């Protein structure tokens, strides 16, 4: 005979249902959407595909992101030139502004400090 299903632990202590936590404003879904928006906006303006989003921060006015873009492809690949862009988005993910903050070769390593 099958045992009846109980709602509780092995000692018969009733389990409380887990409350669903609301997604906080500015959660991971918003961050992912902001990252995609920053990359897409920059690609549209520059006509080049972004390589990566290296930083993302929520601000009082929306989002700020740092996006690396391949600017000049060379052989060997380690000598290709990339640009780092600082992108500002509003709360809706619309581009407010951008600026190139750095140019470097792919093989270049940042020095600490």
C-alpha positions in Angstrom: 0.0 0.0 0.0 1.5 3.4 -1.0 2.2 5.8 1.8 0.1 9.0 1.7 1.8 12.2 0.6 2.6 14.5 3.5 3.6 18.1 3.3 6.5 18.2 5.8 9.9 16.9 6.6 10.8 13.3 7.6 9.7 14.1 11.2 6.3 15.4 10.1 7.1 19.0 10.8 5.0 21.0 8.4 7.0 23.0 5.7 6.3 26.6 5.1 5.8 27.5 1.5 8.8 29.4 0.1 7.8 33.0 -0.8 8.9 34.2 -4.2 11.3 37.0 -3.9 10.5 39.9 -6.2 13.1 40.7 -8.8 14.9 43.9 -7.6 14.9 46.8 -9.9 18.2 46.8 -11.8 18.5 43.0 -11.4 20.4 40.7 -13.7 17.7 40.8 -16.4 18.0 44.6 -16.6 21.8 44.4 -16.6 21.9 41.8 -19.4 19.5 44.0 -21.4 21.7 47.1 -20.8 24.8 45.1 -21.9 23.1 44.1 -25.2 21.8 47.6 -25.8 25.2 49.2 -25.2 26.8 46.8 -27.7 24.0 47.1 -30.3 24.0 50.9 -30.1 27.8 51.1 -30.6 27.7 48.6 -33.4 25.1 50.7 -35.2 27.1 53.9 -34.9 30.5 52.5 -35.6 29.6 49.8 -38.1 31.9 47.4 -36.2 30.9 44.4 -34.1 31.8 44.8 -30.4 34.1 42.2 -28.9 33.0 42.4 -25.3 31.4 44.5 -22.6 34.1 44.9 -20.0 32.3 46.9 -17.4 28.7 47.8 -16.6 27.3 50.0 -13.8 23.9 51.3 -12.9 23.7 55.0 -12.4 21.0 57.4 -11.2 20.3 58.3 -14.8 20.5 54.8 -16.3 23.6 52.7 -17.2 27.3 53.2 -18.1 29.2 50.5 -19.9 32.7 50.0 -21.3 32.7 48.2 -24.6 35.7 46.9 -26.6 35.5 47.1 -30.4 37.8 45.6 -33.0 38.9 48.7 -35.0 41.7 47.3 -37.2 42.2 43.6 -38.0 45.8 42.6 -38.5 47.8 39.4 -38.9 48.9 38.1 -36.6 45.7 38.6 -34.6 47.7 39.8 -31.5 48.6 43.0 -33.4 44.9 43.9 -34.2 43.9 47.3 -32.8 40.9 47.5 -30.4 39.2 50.6 -29.0 37.6 50.8 -25.6 34.4 52.9 -25.6 32.6 54.4 -22.6 28.8 54.2 -23.4 26.1 56.0 -21.5 22.5 54.7 -21.6 19.2 56.1 -20.2 16.9 53.9 -18.1 15.2 52.6 -21.2 18.6 51.4 -22.7 18.7 54.2 -25.3 22.1 55.6 -26.1 22.8 59.0 -24.5 26.5 59.3 -25.4 29.7 57.5 -26.0 33.4 58.2 -26.3 36.5 56.2 -27.1 38.7 56.1 -24.0 41.6 54.0 -25.2 43.2 52.3 -28.2 45.4 49.3 -27.8 46.7 46.2 -29.6 45.1 42.9 -28.7 48.3 41.4 -27.4 48.9 44.4 -25.0 48.5 43.7 -21.3 47.6 46.4 -18.8 50.2 47.2 -16.2 49.0 47.1 -12.6 48.8 50.4 -10.7 
